[in-house]
């Protein structure tokens, strides 16, 4: 049987797309391998959000091409493939096919053509494509990603996503619920609903609030997460659904990007600093135990020291549990590349280090206050180092604990015994009081 190797970069949606591709190829007789040297087909599923991600992919493609034997196929798929299109075939002669996120149905055909020596690119947007009839090839894990929305209609000046994912469109609620029920039947108890601006979901009849309630009502589903929302799309019905649906977890990743009104306006974000903090307050009022994380960019064109200090003070005002921080990365084709007032790289790098220090300080203080408290965790698997298990709370806190492999995929009650500032150590909270295994 032909073997395929898929390597995935970027966001959770890319992980979900890799599962779709493997499911599609599985119906054509392919089996997955974890060793590129064994593969007849090697696919790199790519991210285009930052230049660094693309450079990593190009470097990795250079490594993978060494495994190519006569007749083997090397393909680049996903967002970077969409952005570069046929140019990627010219840039890397060893690449046989380039396919964007809406073109995965063409994989079997283009692979067959590549076997005979025909190289091709498929980067047409298809506003109707949701791959409803394609069975995703998922591991039998306790957690599963379910894509509910594709594309984005927000036109933030720094963001390449509308050019790589196309216009926003939502799946029908009934189709999403059917998929959630299917993963639950396979043993998943936690689902993460995925979309570029997931809380703007609307299928023409049902909105995101109804989707949350429906997903949370599926038999066997114990936890519902979602990412990534847009700050001003948290309507009153959505907040109510979050508070009233027991399965919805008390964690929101709420991208801010900047704390400066001047920079937010230049980014074409559709809120002010004041409105963002109102959303934070509304979330905390609706769900008092909620944990918040965010995305922050430093060095956006024209950013002054005062603008940067506004971002620092936003971290302190919002009291984020965590933040993903980045230097601005210009993306060809986005409006931001036409802004002339570039921030010098050394200035942006120094600001990034200062911001990271503030983020870590706030996070460390919030986490230190949790030491000694008890939480429900889902045991996800072996920790990356040592012989401990990695688990996660409903608020997205990672805790490491000792336990047998049989605990993987189960829920436990644990007590936090310490923290590194970002990760916790934990012990079972009394064997007689452990939560029932699902």
Protein Blocks (a to p, Z undefined) as FASTA:
>chain_A
ZZdddddehjfklmmmmmmmmmmmmmnopacdfbfklpmbdcddddfkbmklmmmmmmmm
mmmmmmpcghiacddedjklmmnmmmlmmmmmmbmbdcdfklmmmmmmmmmmmmnopacd
dfbdcfkbgolmpccdddddfbdcddfbgcjfbfcfkbmklmmnopaddddfklmmmmmm
mmmmnopabdcdddfblmlgcehjacfklmmmmmmmpghiabdcdddddfklmcfklmmm
mmmmmklccbddddekpacfklmmmnopabdfklmmmmmmmmmmmmmmbccdddddehie
hiafklmmmmmmmmmmnopabdcdddddddehiaklmpmbbcdfklmmmmmmmmmmmmmm
mmmmmmmmmgopacddddfbdcfedjbdcdddfkopacdddddfklgopacddddfbdeh
laccdddehjklgccdZZ
